[in-house]
């Protein structure tokens, strides 16, 4: 027959976790203590006498035990590998830790213990995305997500909270660059962790641009941009920024108030009333006197004696001819 506990002849030497820590020392020494241990309830997770399971667990494995309180998978489409195989203690200390969420190491170092390729990139590449250094969970969910690579959201929505200026430009600019606002648009051009190229680009800017502009690109129902590679193929003379492979010398990649994503103003039409401001793009490199001076003997070879023919053609109050009437832009 079962004895009344009050009649038991053996008394506990101490109560709760204090009794367990007579032998299992320092289990609660970390700054953050697992709540069952903190409450002195070791038997919530361990059978005090015997079990068929390792660590005297009442469940078959750690994952089953943790899931009783922590429903971390929640039917997510993509699970972190340790979660998928039920190895909670690869990342978390089951008793106490000096790190938040009972992690066994600081988040960055913990992730790098498995993700060694990313660690090598961050340590050895010149340009590093700041969150990749120390805030993996700023972009990734530690347990799982409905997005591939356990991302908390897809780009560009994932990127916008930090890059609000890019969001404003991409969504509100008069002339938009369509790849930017597409799903996963940011990672078409940028690598999320680190790169050998400035702005953590996947490749040098020109090669990157040519991955799309090596073929005709439709920009509206009535207009198709010709393939850039065909424009410059076998050409002996290239415009300076093109020769230097510097697309951003003239274009803004995320969006612009100027047509063709130009960084500064340049007339869109063949004829335009002249004003200096309308040629801000050209005059950022070329001297404005080339169209402001009516007479010259040195500014340009395009002259009739000392009559400046750039002035004659461009500097007109009504039908000034724009640069493209004589010059090929690229």
C-alpha positions, -999 to 999 in steps of 0.1 A, spaced: 0 0 0 11 35 -7 24 53 23 14 88 34 42 111 25 40 127 59 49 93 74 80 89 51 111 83 72 135 99 48 135 137 46 149 158 18 182 173 26 171 206 10 143 219 -12 140 224 -50 170 230 -71 192 235 -40 190 198 -35 200 190 -71 229 214 -70 244 196 -40 259 175 -68 251 194 -100 270 225 -92 269 258 -111 238 249 -131 223 283 -124 255 303 -124 247 321 -157 232 356 -158 201 342 -174 185 311 -159 160 288 -175 127 294 -158 120 259 -145 155 259 -129 150 294 -116 117 283 -100 135 253 -84 115 228 -105 142 205 -119 117 177 -121 98 195 -148 125 184 -172 142 155 -154 130 123 -137 148 123 -103 152 85 -101 155 69 -135 145 71 -171 149 53 -204 161 85 -219 195 103 -218 198 129 -191 169 113 -172 145 132 -195 108 123 -193 106 125 -231 124 105 -257 146 135 -267 154 171 -259 133 184 -288 101 167 -276 107 181 -241 113 217 -253 83 216 -275 60 212 -245 67 248 -237 84 263 -268 65 258 -300 92 272 -322 85 256 -355 48 266 -357 44 250 -391 70 272 -407 80 263 -443 117 266 -437 134 254 -405 168 260 -392 187 227 -394 192 223 -357 155 228 -352 146 204 -380 167 176 -364 156 184 -328 190 196 -315 179 225 -294 210 224 -272 233 230 -301 224 267 -297 208 269 -263 221 260 -228 193 241 -211 201 255 -176 216 290 -177 238 313 -198 254 347 -197 238 353 -231 203 363 -240 178 335 -248 201 310 -231 224 309 -262 256 291 -257 276 319 -273 270 355 -285 247 353 -316 273 362 -342 299 338 -329 273 311 -325 262 314 -361 297 314 -374 305 281 -356 285 265 -384 284 291 -411 321 292 -417 320 304 -453 301 335 -443 326 340 -414 355 339 -439 338 364 -462 332 388 -434 368 385 -421 385 387 -455 364 409 -478 368 446 -478 332 456 -479 309 441 -452 272 446 -446 271 458 -410 243 435 -397 262 405 -410 290 413 -385 270 411 -353 232 410 -359 223 378 -379 189 378 -363 182 413 -377 175 396 -410 172 359 -402 148 340 -378 168 317 -356 143 289 -357 126 291 -390 106 312 -414 82 311 -443 109 326 -465 140 308 -479 172 312 -459 150 318 -429 147 355 -439 122 375 -419 109 390 -451 118 391 -487 137 420 -502 131 448 -508 108 448 -477 135 432 -456 160 459 -465 137 490 -464 135 494 -426 173 503 -425 175 518 -460 146 542 -459 163 566 -483 165 539 -509 128 530 -503 118 566 -509 139 568 -541 128 534 -554 91 539 -548 86 577 -553 111 586 -580 96 598 -613 117 573 -632 120 539 -615 145 511 -620 122 481 -622 147 454 -607 149 474 -575 112 470 -565 108 434 -577 107 406 -552 143 398 -541 153 428 -562 181 439 -538 199 406 -541 199 408 -579 228 433 -575 239 431 -538 253 403 -518 238 403 -483 270 396 -462 303 408 -478 319 416 -511 352 426 -526 332 453 -545 321 486 -530 284 488 -519 286 450 -514 278 445 -551 280 410 -565 303 421 -593 319 452 -606 292 478 -615 296 475 -653 296 437 -654 266 438 -631 247 463 -654 256 443 -685 239 412 -670 206 429 -680 217 455 -706 234 430 -729 200 427 -746 172 451 -755 152 461 -725 116 473 -727 109 504 -706 74 511 -717 49 498 -742 63 522 -768 100 522 -760 128 497 -760 163 504 -749 188 489 -773 214 465 -760 242 486 -744 268 460 -754 258 464 -791 261 502 -788 297 501 -778 308 469 -796 340 475 -817 338 512 -811 371 530 -812 361 559 -790 341 555 -758 326 582 -736 349 587 -706 326 571 -679 320 542 -702 357 537 -708 363 538 -671 334 514 -665 317 539 -643 279 537 -650 272 556 -618 291 586 -633 259 594 -651 232 571 -637 215 564 -604 208 527 -600 178 529 -576 157 556 -593 159 592 -605 139 623 -612 156 624 -646 149 602 -675 172 572 -682 179 573 -644 204 601 -650 220 615 -619 215 652 -630 194 670 -655 198 665 -692 173 674 -719 151 645 -730 140 660 -763 161 667 -794 152 704 -794 149 724 -762 152 761 -752 187 766 -738 194 771 -701 226 761 -684 207 741 -657 192 718 -683 227 704 -689 239 699 -653 249 664 -662 272 673 -690 286 703 -672 296 682 -642 325 671 -664 326 695 -694 332 733 -691 300 752 -695 318 779 -715 318 755 -745 282 766 -751 282 800 -732 310 817 -751 299 829 -785 335 834 -797 366 812 -790 399 802 -805 406 774 -781 375 759 -763 366 736 -792 376 727 -827 340 729 -837 341 765 -849 341 787 -880 372 808 -874 365 821 -839 327 815 -842 318 788 -816 295 764 -834 285 747 -801 271 781 -791 254 785 -825 237 751 -823 229 747 -786 225 782 -771 192 791 -787 161 805 -769 137 782 -788 151 753 -808 185 747 -793 199 713 -803 208 690 -775 242 672 -773 227 640 -787 220 656 -821 257 653 -828 272 631 -801 266 594 -792 262 593 -755 280 560 -748 
